[in-house]
Amino acid sequence: MANSDTHAHPGLDVTVERTGPCLATVRFTVSKEETQKARARGLKNAARGTRMKGFRPGKVPPAFVEKRFGEEIDRQLVEHFVQHAFQHAIDDEGLKPARSPRIELESIEAKTDADWGHEFEVLLRPEVELGQVDGLEVESMPVGVDDEELDRTLSGIRGEMSTPEPAGDEGLPENGMAICKLAFLLPDSEEPILERDAIRLSPQTPPLGLDADAFKEAMTGCKDGDSREFELEFPEDFPVEDARGKKGILRVQTDTCFRIVPPTDETVFAEFGVEDEDGFREEVRRRILAAKQNQEEQRIEQVLLEKLIENHPMELPEPIVAEQADSKVEEIRAALEEQGLEGSELEARLAEERQVAFENSAKAMRAIYLMEEVAREKKIEVSRDDFEKEFQAIAERNNVGADQVRKYYQEEHLLQQLALELLERKVRVYLRENAKIQEADSGS
């Protein structure tokens, strides 16, 4: 609902009644004299901008203005006085709305021959009285990288930087990769019951249900166009229902076989900005430690936020929680229906999901209200620079310009959501930096 203008209406009377922990009823009455003055002002403004052949601007007959603009002005009057009543409830009665009230303006009539009015409900933000925020106690978990983990990571990096090259006459090596066509057949049949094209396979990663050693031995040395057959039992979730649980054959035909060529040390060292193997190991160790430390900081922040929520029970505007939960349930419904779930089984599953969704929505809302209150008390704010840094970070992750990201968030009206996300991050960091963090007993 838009903000009302600031001029006074002496003929507007507003009362507010708190009808629940997160609910208030706003009642207003407008005198007929106030409505007549406001309506006359609206008609006069409309007349100024109306042009009619044979009449000077502003001199159009009142009857014509009334006929053309009367209904629209009446609608505007209703919205105008509702806005004023709502703003009065905020400014003079101290209401803190959780959202703008949802009012069917079409059902309200602005009378000019009698006083008129309306009442509407306003969902309120919970009253949050902050308890302890600084000095919350939490244990930190040790962070480290042993040589075995480091070696695995280094091997993985080299694997990711490796490039495939045609295997040629040497055939598919054990650590190679082949693009294959799979055909599933029943015994004594040459007609496949299911086929899959362009499947990547390695001798070291057999399809489910096949013996790993036998598959590796059979596939190693394959050349382009070679075919191998393997006996198998079709699993219970096999796409062809009639074949489930039966014996069958998997025919693997290679299209192209590749050997995997690891990167040179020079390539790897250049990528990581180091000069030798020792430097490579130390740089990768540093990155692993930094990632683990970041994960540990996020875990600590979550623990602290959970403590904050637990220590601050509050009443919530339940209709908003329910709407958020219902929205999540509808997403789940669509996903389950796509999986084929229907009828009583679907509804039973949704009943379980609805309770979980409600609890999660309530918890998330408590967290938002608490973090906003912490931010207010501790004077934590989101600055323009925070926005620009985030735009730049998003741009780098998506290989686009920061201006494009900024424009997208503006056009999609996502700036308020982003501001909330940035505020949450800053509050989480504040909680962690002002907590009493003790190292966990390494023997526990």
C-alpha positions as CSV (number, residue, x, y, z in Angstrom):
1,M,0.0,0.0,0.0
2,A,1.4,3.4,-1.0
3,N,2.2,6.0,1.7
4,S,-0.5,8.7,2.1
5,D,0.2,12.3,1.6
6,T,0.8,14.5,4.7
7,H,-2.2,16.9,4.7
8,A,-4.6,16.6,7.6
9,H,-8.2,15.5,7.6
10,P,-10.0,16.8,10.7
11,G,-13.1,14.9,9.7
12,L,-11.2,11.5,9.8
13,D,-11.4,9.6,13.1
14,V,-9.2,6.6,13.7
15,T,-9.1,4.1,16.5
16,V,-6.8,1.2,17.0
17,E,-7.5,-1.9,19.1
18,R,-4.8,-4.5,19.9
19,T,-6.7,-7.8,19.4
20,G,-3.8,-10.2,19.7
21,P,0.0,-10.4,20.2
22,C,0.5,-9.9,16.5
23,L,-2.8,-8.4,15.5
24,A,-4.6,-5.1,15.6
25,T,-7.9,-3.8,14.3
26,V,-7.9,-0.3,12.8
27,R,-11.3,1.4,12.6
28,F,-11.9,4.7,10.9
29,T,-14.8,7.0,10.3
30,V,-15.0,9.9,7.7
31,S,-17.5,12.6,8.2
32,K,-19.7,13.5,5.2
33,E,-18.3,17.0,5.3
34,E,-14.8,15.7,5.0
35,T,-15.7,13.4,2.1
36,Q,-17.6,16.3,0.3
37,K,-14.5,18.5,0.6
38,A,-12.1,15.8,-0.6
39,R,-14.4,14.9,-3.5
40,A,-14.9,18.5,-4.6
41,R,-11.1,18.9,-4.5
42,G,-10.7,15.8,-6.7
43,L,-13.3,17.0,-9.2
44,K,-11.6,20.4,-9.4
45,N,-8.2,18.8,-10.0
46,A,-9.7,16.6,-12.7
47,A,-11.4,19.6,-14.4
48,R,-8.1,21.5,-14.6
49,G,-6.7,18.8,-16.9
50,T,-9.8,18.2,-18.9
51,R,-10.2,19.7,-22.4
52,M,-13.5,19.9,-24.2
53,K,-14.3,21.5,-27.5
54,G,-16.0,24.9,-27.0
55,F,-14.7,25.4,-23.5
56,R,-11.5,27.0,-22.2
57,P,-9.3,24.8,-20.1
58,G,-10.6,24.5,-16.6
59,K,-14.1,25.7,-17.6
60,V,-15.6,22.3,-18.6
61,P,-19.1,21.9,-17.2
62,P,-19.1,20.2,-13.8
63,A,-21.7,17.7,-15.0
64,F,-19.3,16.5,-17.7
65,V,-16.4,16.2,-15.2
66,E,-18.7,14.3,-12.8
67,K,-19.9,11.9,-15.4
68,R,-16.4,11.2,-16.7
69,F,-14.4,11.1,-13.5
70,G,-16.9,10.6,-10.7
71,E,-16.4,6.8,-10.2
72,E,-12.6,7.0,-10.5
73,I,-12.5,9.8,-7.9
74,D,-14.7,7.8,-5.5
75,R,-12.3,4.9,-5.8
76,Q,-9.4,7.2,-5.1
77,L,-11.2,8.7,-2.1
78,V,-11.6,5.2,-0.6
79,E,-7.9,4.4,-1.1
80,H,-6.9,7.8,0.2
81,F,-8.7,7.6,3.5
82,V,-7.7,4.0,4.0
83,Q,-4.1,5.0,3.5
84,H,-4.4,7.9,6.0
85,A,-6.0,5.6,8.6
86,F,-3.2,3.1,8.2
87,Q,-0.5,5.8,8.4
88,H,-2.2,7.3,11.5
89,A,-2.1,3.8,13.1
90,I,1.6,3.7,12.5
91,D,2.6,7.2,13.3
92,D,0.2,8.0,16.2
93,E,-0.5,4.6,17.7
94,G,2.9,3.0,17.2
95,L,1.8,0.0,15.2
96,K,4.7,-2.0,13.6
97,P,3.1,-3.8,10.6
98,A,4.5,-7.1,9.5
99,R,3.1,-6.2,6.1
100,S,0.6,-3.9,4.5
101,P,-3.0,-4.9,5.2
102,R,-4.9,-6.7,2.5
103,I,-8.2,-4.7,2.0
104,E,-10.8,-5.2,-0.7
105,L,-11.2,-1.5,-1.6
106,E,-13.9,-2.3,-4.1
107,S,-16.3,-3.3,-1.2
108,I,-16.0,0.1,0.5
109,E,-18.2,3.1,-0.5
110,A,-17.2,6.7,0.2
111,K,-20.5,8.3,1.0
112,T,-21.2,12.0,0.6
113,D,-24.6,12.1,2.2
114,A,-23.6,10.5,5.5
115,D,-20.6,9.6,7.6
116,W,-18.9,6.3,6.5
117,G,-16.1,4.1,7.6
118,H,-14.4,0.8,7.6
119,E,-12.3,-1.5,9.7
120,F,-9.4,-3.7,8.8
121,E,-6.9,-5.9,10.5
122,V,-3.1,-5.3,10.6
123,L,-0.7,-8.2,11.2
124,L,2.1,-6.9,13.5
125,R,5.7,-7.6,14.0
126,P,6.4,-9.4,17.2
127,E,7.6,-7.4,20.2
128,V,11.3,-8.4,20.5
129,E,13.1,-7.6,23.8
130,L,16.7,-8.6,23.2
131,G,18.5,-10.6,25.9
132,Q,22.1,-11.6,25.7
133,V,23.7,-11.1,22.3
134,D,27.4,-10.5,23.1
135,G,29.4,-13.2,24.8
136,L,27.4,-16.3,23.7
137,E,29.4,-19.4,24.3
138,V,30.3,-21.8,21.6
139,E,32.9,-24.5,20.9
140,S,35.1,-24.4,17.9
141,M,36.2,-27.6,16.1
142,P,39.8,-28.1,15.2
143,V,40.7,-27.4,11.5
144,G,43.6,-29.0,9.8
145,V,44.8,-30.8,6.7
146,D,46.8,-34.1,7.0
147,D,49.1,-35.4,4.2
148,E,46.7,-38.1,3.1
149,E,43.9,-35.5,2.5
150,L,46.4,-33.2,0.7
151,D,47.7,-36.0,-1.5
152,R,44.1,-36.9,-2.5
153,T,43.3,-33.3,-3.3
154,L,46.5,-32.8,-5.4
155,S,45.7,-35.9,-7.3
156,G,42.1,-34.7,-7.9
157,I,43.4,-31.3,-9.1
158,R,45.7,-33.0,-11.7
159,G,42.8,-35.2,-12.7
160,E,40.5,-32.2,-13.3
161,M,43.2,-30.5,-15.3
162,S,43.8,-33.6,-17.4
163,T,42.7,-33.6,-21.0
164,P,41.3,-36.6,-23.1
165,E,43.0,-37.6,-26.3
166,P,42.1,-40.4,-28.7
167,A,43.4,-43.7,-27.5
168,G,44.3,-44.9,-31.0
169,D,45.8,-48.3,-31.6
170,E,46.9,-48.8,-28.0
171,G,43.2,-49.1,-27.0
172,L,41.4,-47.9,-23.9
173,P,43.7,-47.7,-20.8
174,E,42.5,-48.6,-17.3
175,N,42.3,-44.9,-16.4
176,G,40.8,-43.9,-19.8
177,M,37.3,-43.0,-20.8
178,A,35.0,-44.1,-23.6
179,I,31.9,-42.7,-25.2
180,C,29.6,-45.7,-25.5
181,K,26.2,-46.9,-26.6
182,L,24.4,-49.2,-24.1
183,A,21.9,-51.8,-25.2
184,F,19.9,-53.9,-22.6
185,L,18.6,-57.2,-23.8
186,L,16.7,-60.2,-22.5
187,P,18.2,-63.6,-23.0
188,D,17.8,-65.2,-26.5
189,S,16.8,-61.8,-27.9
190,E,18.6,-59.4,-30.2
191,E,16.1,-56.7,-29.9
192,P,17.1,-54.2,-27.1
193,I,14.4,-53.4,-24.5
194,L,16.3,-50.2,-23.7
195,E,19.1,-48.2,-25.3
196,R,21.2,-45.3,-24.1
197,D,23.6,-43.3,-26.4
198,A,26.6,-41.1,-25.6
199,I,27.3,-42.6,-22.2
200,R,30.7,-41.9,-20.7
201,L,32.3,-45.0,-19.1
202,S,35.6,-45.8,-17.6
203,P,37.0,-49.3,-17.0
204,Q,37.3,-48.4,-13.4
205,T,33.6,-47.3,-13.0
206,P,31.3,-50.2,-14.0
207,P,27.5,-49.7,-14.5
208,L,25.5,-50.7,-11.4
209,G,25.2,-54.4,-10.9
210,L,28.3,-55.5,-12.8
211,D,31.4,-57.1,-11.3
212,A,34.1,-54.3,-11.1
213,D,37.1,-56.6,-11.9
214,A,35.4,-58.3,-14.8
215,F,34.3,-55.0,-16.3
216,K,37.7,-53.5,-16.0
217,E,39.4,-56.5,-17.6
218,A,36.9,-56.6,-20.4
219,M,36.9,-52.9,-21.2
220,T,40.7,-52.3,-20.9
221,G,42.2,-52.3,-24.4
222,C,38.9,-51.7,-26.3
223,K,39.2,-49.8,-29.5
224,D,36.7,-47.5,-31.3
225,G,33.8,-49.6,-32.4
226,D,34.5,-52.6,-30.2
227,S,31.6,-54.3,-28.4
228,R,31.5,-56.2,-25.1
229,E,28.6,-58.1,-23.4
230,F,28.0,-58.6,-19.7
231,E,25.4,-60.6,-17.8
232,L,23.3,-58.8,-15.3
233,E,20.1,-58.9,-13.3
234,F,17.8,-56.0,-14.0
235,P,17.3,-53.9,-10.8
236,E,13.9,-53.3,-9.2
237,D,13.9,-49.7,-10.4
238,F,14.8,-50.5,-14.0
239,P,12.8,-48.3,-16.4
240,V,11.3,-51.3,-18.2
241,E,8.9,-52.7,-15.6
242,D,8.6,-56.2,-17.2
243,A,12.3,-56.8,-17.0
244,R,12.7,-56.0,-13.3
245,G,14.3,-58.8,-11.4
246,K,15.1,-60.9,-14.5
247,K,18.4,-62.0,-15.9
248,G,19.6,-60.1,-19.0
249,I,22.6,-58.8,-21.0
250,L,24.2,-55.4,-21.2
251,R,25.9,-54.8,-24.5
252,V,28.5,-52.0,-24.4
253,Q,29.7,-50.7,-27.8
254,T,32.4,-48.1,-27.8
255,D,32.2,-45.1,-30.1
256,T,35.4,-43.3,-29.2
257,C,38.0,-44.3,-26.7
258,F,40.3,-41.8,-25.0
259,R,43.4,-41.8,-22.9
260,I,43.6,-39.2,-20.2
261,V,46.7,-37.0,-20.5
262,P,47.7,-35.3,-17.2
263,P,48.8,-31.7,-17.2
264,T,52.5,-30.9,-17.1
265,D,54.0,-29.6,-13.9
266,E,54.6,-26.3,-15.6
267,T,50.9,-26.0,-16.4
268,V,49.8,-26.8,-12.9
269,F,52.3,-24.5,-11.2
270,A,51.4,-21.6,-13.5
271,E,47.7,-22.2,-12.7
272,F,48.4,-21.9,-8.9
273,G,51.0,-19.2,-9.2
274,V,53.9,-21.3,-7.7
275,E,57.3,-22.3,-8.8
276,D,57.7,-25.9,-7.8
277,E,56.0,-29.0,-6.2
278,D,56.6,-27.7,-2.6
279,G,55.0,-24.4,-3.4
280,F,52.1,-26.3,-5.1
281,R,51.5,-28.4,-2.0
282,E,51.7,-25.4,0.4
283,E,49.3,-23.3,-1.8
284,V,46.8,-26.1,-2.0
285,R,47.1,-26.8,1.7
286,R,46.5,-23.1,2.4
287,R,43.3,-23.1,0.2
288,I,42.0,-26.2,1.9
289,L,42.6,-24.7,5.3
290,A,40.9,-21.4,4.2
291,A,37.8,-23.3,2.9
292,K,37.6,-25.4,6.1
293,Q,38.0,-22.3,8.3
294,N,35.2,-20.6,6.4
295,Q,33.0,-23.7,6.9
296,E,33.8,-23.7,10.6
297,E,33.0,-20.0,10.9
298,Q,29.7,-20.6,9.2
299,R,29.0,-23.5,11.5
300,I,29.8,-21.4,14.6
301,E,27.5,-18.6,13.3
302,Q,24.7,-21.1,12.8
303,V,25.1,-22.4,16.3
304,L,25.0,-18.9,17.7
305,L,21.9,-18.0,15.7
306,E,20.2,-21.2,17.0
307,K,21.0,-20.2,20.5
308,L,19.7,-16.7,19.9
309,I,16.4,-18.1,18.6
310,E,16.1,-20.6,21.5
311,N,16.7,-17.8,24.0
312,H,14.1,-15.4,22.4
313,P,10.7,-17.1,22.1
314,M,8.1,-14.9,20.4
315,E,4.6,-14.8,19.1
316,L,4.6,-14.6,15.3
317,P,2.0,-13.3,12.7
318,E,0.7,-16.8,12.0
319,P,-1.1,-16.1,8.7
320,I,2.2,-15.0,7.2
321,V,4.0,-18.1,8.5
322,A,1.1,-20.3,7.1
323,E,1.3,-18.6,3.7
324,Q,5.1,-19.2,3.4
325,A,4.6,-22.8,4.5
326,D,1.7,-23.3,2.0
327,S,3.9,-21.9,-0.8
328,K,6.6,-24.4,0.0
329,V,4.1,-27.2,0.1
330,E,2.8,-26.4,-3.3
331,E,6.4,-26.6,-4.6
332,I,6.7,-30.0,-3.0
333,R,3.3,-31.1,-4.5
334,A,4.4,-30.2,-8.0
335,A,7.6,-32.2,-7.5
336,L,5.8,-35.2,-6.1
337,E,3.1,-35.2,-8.8
338,E,5.9,-35.1,-11.4
339,Q,7.3,-38.3,-9.8
340,G,3.9,-39.9,-10.2
341,L,2.6,-39.7,-6.6
342,E,-1.1,-39.1,-6.4
343,G,-4.3,-39.7,-4.4
344,S,-4.2,-40.5,-0.7
345,E,-0.5,-41.3,-0.8
346,L,0.2,-37.8,-2.1
347,E,-2.0,-36.1,0.5
348,A,-0.5,-38.1,3.3
349,R,3.0,-37.1,2.3
350,L,2.0,-33.5,1.9
351,A,0.5,-33.5,5.4
352,E,3.9,-34.5,6.8
353,E,5.6,-31.9,4.6
354,R,3.2,-29.1,5.7
355,Q,4.1,-29.5,9.3
356,V,7.8,-29.4,8.6
357,A,7.3,-26.4,6.3
358,F,5.4,-24.5,8.9
359,E,8.1,-25.2,11.5
360,N,10.8,-24.2,9.2
361,S,9.0,-21.0,8.1
362,A,8.4,-20.0,11.7
363,K,12.0,-20.6,12.6
364,A,13.2,-18.6,9.6
365,M,10.9,-15.7,10.5
366,R,12.1,-15.7,14.1
367,A,15.7,-15.5,12.8
368,I,14.8,-12.5,10.6
369,Y,13.1,-10.5,13.3
370,L,15.9,-11.3,15.7
371,M,18.7,-10.3,13.3
372,E,16.9,-7.1,12.4
373,E,16.6,-6.2,16.1
374,V,20.3,-7.0,16.7
375,A,21.2,-4.9,13.7
376,R,19.1,-2.0,15.1
377,E,20.5,-2.2,18.6
378,K,24.1,-2.7,17.5
379,K,23.9,-0.2,14.7
380,I,24.7,-2.7,12.0
381,E,23.8,-1.3,8.5
382,V,24.1,-2.3,4.9
383,S,26.0,0.4,3.0
384,R,26.1,1.3,-0.7
385,D,29.6,-0.1,-0.7
386,D,28.3,-3.5,0.6
387,F,25.9,-3.6,-2.4
388,E,28.6,-2.8,-4.9
389,K,31.0,-5.4,-3.5
390,E,28.2,-8.0,-3.7
391,F,27.4,-7.0,-7.3
392,Q,31.0,-7.4,-8.2
393,A,31.3,-10.8,-6.5
394,I,28.1,-12.1,-8.3
395,A,29.5,-10.7,-11.6
396,E,32.8,-12.6,-11.2
397,R,31.1,-15.8,-10.4
398,N,28.9,-15.6,-13.5
399,N,31.5,-14.0,-15.8
400,V,29.4,-10.9,-16.5
401,G,29.7,-7.2,-15.7
402,A,28.8,-5.7,-12.3
403,D,26.5,-3.2,-14.2
404,Q,24.5,-6.1,-15.6
405,V,24.1,-7.6,-12.1
406,R,23.0,-4.3,-10.6
407,K,20.5,-3.7,-13.5
408,Y,19.0,-7.2,-13.0
409,Y,18.5,-6.7,-9.3
410,Q,16.9,-3.4,-9.9
411,E,14.6,-4.5,-12.7
412,E,13.5,-7.7,-10.8
413,H,12.9,-5.7,-7.6
414,L,15.4,-7.9,-5.7
415,L,17.3,-5.1,-3.9
416,Q,15.3,-5.4,-0.7
417,Q,15.8,-9.2,-0.6
418,L,19.6,-8.7,-1.2
419,A,19.7,-6.1,1.5
420,L,18.2,-8.6,4.0
421,E,20.7,-11.2,2.9
422,L,23.6,-8.8,3.4
423,L,22.3,-7.7,6.8
424,E,22.0,-11.3,7.9
425,R,25.6,-12.0,6.9
426,K,26.8,-9.0,8.9
427,V,24.8,-9.9,12.0
428,R,26.1,-13.5,11.8
429,V,29.7,-12.2,11.7
430,Y,28.9,-9.8,14.6
431,L,27.6,-12.7,16.7
432,R,30.7,-14.8,16.0
433,E,33.2,-12.0,16.5
434,N,31.6,-11.1,19.9
435,A,31.1,-14.7,21.1
436,K,33.1,-16.6,23.7
437,I,34.6,-19.3,21.5
438,Q,36.4,-22.2,23.2
439,E,38.3,-24.9,21.4
440,A,36.6,-28.3,21.7
441,D,38.4,-31.0,23.6
442,S,40.4,-32.9,20.9
443,G,39.7,-36.1,22.7
444,S,35.9,-35.7,22.6
